Amino acid sequence: MVPLSFANHLFHVVAPAALYWPAQKALLVADLHLEKASFYARQGQMLPPYDSRATLDELAGLIATTAAEKVFCLGDNYHDDGGEARLEAEAASLLTKLTQSTEWIWISGNHDRDVSGLWGGNVMAEWIGDGLALRHEATAETVLPEISGHFHPKLRVPVRGRHVSRRCFVKGQAHLIMPAFGALTGGLAANHPAIEQAVAGPAEAVIALKEKLVRFDLGFAPLPSQSRPVSISKKQLTLPLSVEETIDYFA
């Protein structure tokens, strides 16, 4: 686990697309997109029908590793509104066990506005607590620092003479956008204008390696002088260089 500070809170990056929040004993993930393969199968595009099981197996492993007592799923939990009822039997059985053993919170997204908690868990549009807002899509004018999903940020980085695409977090002063957790999810370039608009200020892409974080400046425009950013104590935003490394990235 690699520590990551945001808005006066300590988190740990526990997988390429998951956070553990010690203060809440909670695991945070976004964009599971369960039953994406079965959705495409209905459109005539056949994909291996194991995406939901693969996603939930990984999530179950992280719950066991972290001993999380709470799970926040930040929207687009299913790939479409019918995915919840369509969830195949083995995946549904595993999900039911997970929601029974933890406090499970489904935050609805644009793909699953009608998520109902059929397999357990509580459903809400957003969660607010400890001075943070957890929601599906970032809001540029947020009052509280927020953690969200929706954009599936990825970054192409040079590695030994070739470019490799990696899931990443996008971190601004008041926004932390999580990468997609689902097995079959694609991604949007972390420096895409839509992400810049949502973050509304300077931001960096953050990729977790085994023992440290690597940071890439996204080159977003500074906040307009008339805007009033969320007030956050800067002294708690930077971890020691021994566990965090900053690298400039010019997109």
Residue pairs with C-beta under 8 A, 6 or more apart in sequence:
1 12
1 13
1 14
1 20
1 66
2 12
2 13
2 208
2 209
2 210
2 211
2 212
2 213
2 243
3 10
3 11
3 12
3 13
3 239
3 243
4 10
4 11
4 12
4 13
4 19
4 169
4 171
4 206
4 208
4 213
4 239
5 11
5 236
5 237
5 238
5 239
6 145
6 147
6 171
6 176
6 237
7 131
7 132
7 145
7 174
7 176
7 230
7 232
8 131
8 232
8 233
8 236
9 21
9 23
9 130
9 131
9 132
10 22
10 23
11 19
11 20
11 21
11 22
11 28
12 19
12 20
12 22
12 66
13 19
13 169
13 206
13 208
13 213
14 20
14 27
14 62
14 65
14 66
15 58
15 62
15 181
16 166
16 167
16 179
16 207
16 208
17 29
17 30
17 167
17 178
17 179
17 180
17 181
18 27
18 28
18 29
18 59
18 62
18 181
19 27
19 28
19 29
19 147
19 178
20 26
20 27
20 28
20 62
20 66
20 68
21 27
21 28
23 130
24 70
24 129
24 130
25 67
25 68
25 69
25 70
26 68
26 69
26 70
26 71
26 72
27 59
27 62
27 63
27 66
27 68
27 70
27 71
27 72
28 71
28 72
28 74
28 134
28 147
28 178
29 59
29 71
29 72
29 73
29 74
29 178
29 181
30 73
30 74
30 75
30 76
30 136
30 148
30 149
30 150
30 178
30 179
30 180
30 181
31 74
31 75
31 76
31 109
31 149
31 150
31 152
31 178
31 179
31 180
31 181
31 182
31 185
32 55
32 59
32 73
32 76
32 77
32 78
32 181
32 182
33 51
33 55
33 76
33 77
33 78
33 79
33 111
33 180
33 182
33 184
33 185
34 51
34 52
34 55
34 56
34 77
34 78
34 79
34 83
34 84
34 87
34 91
34 182
35 51
35 52
35 78
35 79
35 80
35 82
35 83
35 84
35 86
35 87
35 88
36 47
36 51
36 79
36 83
36 182
36 184
36 185
37 47
37 48
37 49
37 50
37 51
37 52
37 184
38 49
38 83
38 86
38 88
39 79
39 80
39 82
39 83
40 46
40 47
41 47
41 49
47 184
49 88
50 183
51 182
51 183
51 184
52 87
52 88
52 91
52 183
53 88
53 90
53 91
53 94
54 183
55 181
55 182
55 183
56 91
56 94
56 95
56 98
57 94
58 181
58 183
59 71
59 98
59 181
60 94
60 98
62 68
63 71
63 98
63 101
63 102
68 102
69 102
69 103
70 102
70 103
70 104
70 105
71 98
71 102
71 103
71 104
71 105
72 105
72 107
72 127
72 134
73 104
73 105
73 106
73 107
73 121
74 107
74 109
74 134
74 135
74 136
74 147
74 148
74 149
74 178
75 107
75 108
75 109
75 110
75 111
75 112
75 135
75 136
75 137
75 148
75 149
75 150
76 109
76 110
76 111
76 112
76 136
76 149
76 150
76 180
77 84
77 106
77 107
77 108
77 109
77 112
77 115
78 84
78 87
78 111
78 112
78 115
79 111
79 112
80 111
80 112
81 111
81 112
81 113
81 114
81 115
83 112
84 112
84 114
84 115
84 116
84 118
84 119
85 118
87 95
87 118
87 119
92 119
95 119
95 120
96 119
96 120
98 104
98 120
99 117
99 119
99 120
99 121
100 120
103 122
104 120
104 121
104 122
105 121
105 122
105 123
105 124
105 127
106 115
106 117
106 121
106 122
106 123
106 124
107 123
107 124
107 125
107 126
107 127
107 134
107 135
107 136
108 114
108 115
108 123
108 124
108 125
108 136
109 115
109 136
109 137
109 149
109 150
110 136
110 137
110 150
115 123
116 123
117 123
125 135
126 133
126 134
126 135
126 136
127 133
127 134
127 135
128 134
128 144
131 144
131 145
132 144
132 145
132 146
132 147
133 142
133 143
133 144
133 145
133 146
133 147
134 146
134 147
134 148
135 146
135 147
135 148
136 148
136 149
136 150
137 148
137 149
137 150
137 198
138 146
138 148
138 150
138 151
138 175
138 177
138 198
138 199
139 146
139 198
140 197
140 198
140 199
140 200
141 200
142 174
142 175
142 230
143 230
144 174
144 230
145 173
145 174
145 175
145 176
145 230
145 232
146 174
146 175
146 176
147 176
147 177
147 178
148 175
148 176
148 177
148 178
149 177
149 178
149 180
150 177
151 170
151 177
151 188
151 192
151 194
151 195
151 198
152 167
152 179
152 180
152 185
152 186
152 187
152 188
153 167
153 168
153 169
153 170
153 177
153 179
153 187
153 188
153 189
153 190
153 195
153 205
154 165
154 166
154 167
154 168
154 179
154 187
154 188
154 189
154 190
155 165
155 166
155 168
155 189
155 190
155 205
155 207
155 216
155 249
156 163
156 164
156 165
156 166
156 189
157 163
157 164
157 166
157 207
157 216
157 249
158 164
165 187
166 207
167 179
167 180
167 187
167 207
168 179
168 190
168 205
168 206
168 207
168 216
169 176
169 177
169 178
169 179
169 205
169 206
169 207
170 176
170 177
170 190
170 195
170 199
170 203
170 204
170 205
170 206
170 218
171 177
171 203
171 204
171 205
171 206
172 199
172 200
172 201
172 202
172 203
172 204
172 220
173 201
173 202
173 229
173 230
173 232
174 201
174 229
174 230
174 232
175 198
175 199
175 200
175 203
177 195
177 198
177 199
179 187
180 186
180 187
188 194
188 195
189 195
189 251
190 205
190 216
190 218
191 205
191 218
191 219
191 220
191 251
195 203
195 218
196 203
196 218
196 220
196 221
199 220
200 223
200 227
201 220
201 221
201 222
201 223
201 227
201 229
202 217
202 218
202 220
202 221
202 222
202 223
203 218
203 220
204 215
204 216
204 217
204 218
204 246
205 215
205 216
205 218
205 249
206 213
206 214
206 215
206 216
207 213
207 214
207 216
208 214
211 243
212 243
212 244
212 245
213 243
213 244
213 245
214 245
214 247
215 244
215 245
215 246
215 247
216 247
216 248
216 249
217 248
217 249
217 250
218 249
218 251
219 250
219 251
223 229
238 244
